[in-house]
Amino acid sequence: DLERIVALDGREMKENWFYLQVILYNELEDIDNVIRVLETMVVRFPKKMYWMHLAGMYSEKEWDSRALSAYYAIYLQGLLAKNSEIVMLAQRLLNADVSYEAAMVLEKGFKDKIVNIDEKNLRLLATCYTVAQEMSKAIEAWRRASKFDEDGEIHYRLAQALAQQDRHKEAVASYRKALEDDELDNRSDTLFWMAISHMSLENWNLASTAFRQAGKLNKKMAKQTRQYIRYITGEKRRQAALKE
């Protein structure tokens, strides 16, 4: 190959000669050698285009962890300067179960005014914090996202985060806001979890009503909702007996 010929001639490989090899191996569809040459190039000539090409080749081989490492290396060198690039990296980190790091990448992108502060990116940030179990930060991010869009799904996710923090009164308000969206897909789930929050607040009648509505909408959860309603009936009797 070209590297061996140049070495035998006592000369040092130049950058454009390396890239010529990449082009030739690419035309031959010899991905392994494309990767081999690019791995040398990113060490000797750490340019964004070579790193991006290498990451793309890793992805083509379905070496996802290597592709992520390459993209993250580009990020650490400060070479990712577009909204789409930072968001793509955050999504890859989230998919690789590195959700807190994904959130940090987005937060820095917002701070550096590279990442757009919009509903889509705030939803991604909130998802990252939710998966990372950073619920206080998730709540803040879901609230920010809700200001950009009245999508019921956002209010549902906000309510779920609030409920995990035992902030059930606020959760109920968010579940109700979610139900105002006529296009909400998971209406039965929203009613079910709103009923659970009502139970935590000992709003027994409101909880029973929400359970009944959930059971009517989703026959698969009807048995479970009936069990909860029976429990509520018994709990109301028990509390009434204690007052006598």
Steps between C-alpha positions, in 0.01 A plus 500: 500500500594867479628518860744213438623650173562839664675334798730303268583824322606651834237770496225592745134464406329833436145578603362505145665165427323345797169639379567371150516153656165561670345592165649198322399252772155659504461439127602138556241481783780386729355647819752333733790674328309829481463477878865402549627802306252740663600379846857600416389833354298614804812456713738675262257753349208535748261685271123493532443356151722198575335435837152529343599266218640250751184518715292440188707194409461361853124546466503322165668204671238529778774565754277736694722543806799590282288742297381668820857523629606667175216753512576572866869551417396759240281669762778512761725671246235769456444408137121456515355844432151437361167443674444178304844361595461562874145362502614192307775436757253541788261253337781249449608536865141452614463189284824366650356541853730792579202725564651741753796573271249554218323760714831674577582517127164667433530738795842615379357538149225725635751701704734542202202603282567216256191292578160654432281545808180353357237240588679215322837554669350571842295180470825313428668666801206407724511141374873480576449623856200268547698193390789613722252523792589866552135576566529861622688595184260291290202690646662833417573387143148361444356830629718696258397272212131545586530876445583438134225248426167398655566137402328282758788252495731765649256570785461124557878454528519803731228349719687168515816678614309697764334184630840333538592789728175448699376837375157351430295820514713650223496166318118495495497851351741388225301181429189716460689731265606196296137384473406835345686390188245326275784330311654341811574135416543353847179640651424183701852496650467868588170438679643195679806681634294807588282266708813367674602857589147571626532190722826632643314821586206295639268657244304174500200604290714670234727195492205262450361716219834509319545122540153438352575725203833326442335157514234603248760631255732201533338161560842345572531705818134460605573217746781696665291816529213303660744367760612853583139619525422214743805597705382864509151394611652298785735782598211749513307261728805451722557875536128559569506234774798668666306827520204339681 
